Amino acid sequence: MSWYNYFFCFFAGMFLANVVPHFVHGISGDPFPTPFAHPPGKGLSSPTVNVVWALVNLIAGYALFRVGKVSSGGNLALVVFFIGIAALSTWLSVLFAKIKPANRPREKASANSLLV
């Protein structure tokens, strides 16, 4: 495989990892940051925008997966693909940990509220 196939493998992993949080928040009806929010990446977008953004990431990730020959490129292609997933996942966990307290304060449920 050529070097650019590994480049595509890496970005396929990144795009496909980005599908998960946007899709889950979108179908759960929760607002979540997207590049279209104000300010971008920090403000909250509607659940519908999140589902659409997840589907765009899914299409891009699938296209890069195919072009990068992840499934037929051997073990190195798979390793690079998973490094892309790990890189974006780790970066986003740090980023959203900093943003979350400002935008989405966690509500603590008491034991009594769970019984109702």
N, C-alpha and C positions, 0 to 999 in steps of 0.2 A: 504494500500500500504506500501511497505517496504521503508526504508530510501534511498536505492539506486535508486528507481524509481524517487524520487525527485531530486536526483543528475542528472539523465538522463534528467529530465524535464528542469532543469536549463541550461544544456549544449545544449539541443535542441534549446532553445531560443537564446542562444549565436550564434550557428552555423547558424540558420535561419536568424538572424539579419545581419550576415556578408555576406549573399548572396546579399543583396540589393545594397550596394555601388559598389561592384565588377561587378555585372551584369549590372547595369546602366552605369557605366563608360565604360565597355567593349562593350556593344552594341551601345554606343554613339561614339565609336572610340577614346576615350580619354585614355591616359596612366594613371595609378593609382598604388600606392604602393601595393606590395604583399610580402609574405615571400620569394619569389624567386628573388626579385630585389637585386641590389647591391648598397648600403648595404641593408640587409633584412628589409622590412617594411618602409624604408625611400626612397630608389631609386624608379624609376618608371618602371613598367612592361607594356608590350604591351597590347592592348585591348583584343587580343586573349587569352593571359595568364589570364587576369582578368575574362573572360567569363568561361574558364575552371576551375579556382579557385572558382568561384561562383557556378558552377555545382557540384564540389566536396563538397562544404559546404552545398549545398541543399541536396545531397544524405546523408551526415553524419547527418544533422539536421533532415531529415525525419526518418532515422533509429532510432535516439535517441528519436524522438517524439513518435514513435511506441513502442519502448522498455520501455520508461518512462510512457507510458499509459496516456499521457497528456489529450487526449480527453475523456477518460473513468475513470480518476482517481479522479474526483471531483474538487471542487473549489480550494483546496490547490495546487493541481497539476498545475492548470491554473495560479495561482498566482506565483508559483515558475517559471513556464515557462516565464511569462511576466517579472519577476525580472531578468531572464537571458537576455532577450531582452534589458531591460533598462540598465543593468550593462554594456553590451558590447557597446551599442549605446552611452552611456555617456562617457565611457572610450575612445572610438575611436574618438568622437568629440573633446575631449581635445587633444589627440595625433595628429590628423591630423591638428588641428588648429596651432600646433607648427611646423609641417612639411610643411604645405602648402606655407607659404611665401618663403621658400627656393627653393621648387621644381616647384611650379605652381603659378607664380605671376598673380594676377587678372588683366585683361584688362578692363579698363573703357570705355564703349561705349558712344560716344557723341550723342546728339539728332540728329545731321545731318547724322551720319553714319547709324542710324536706318531707315532713310527715303530713302536710296539708294536702 
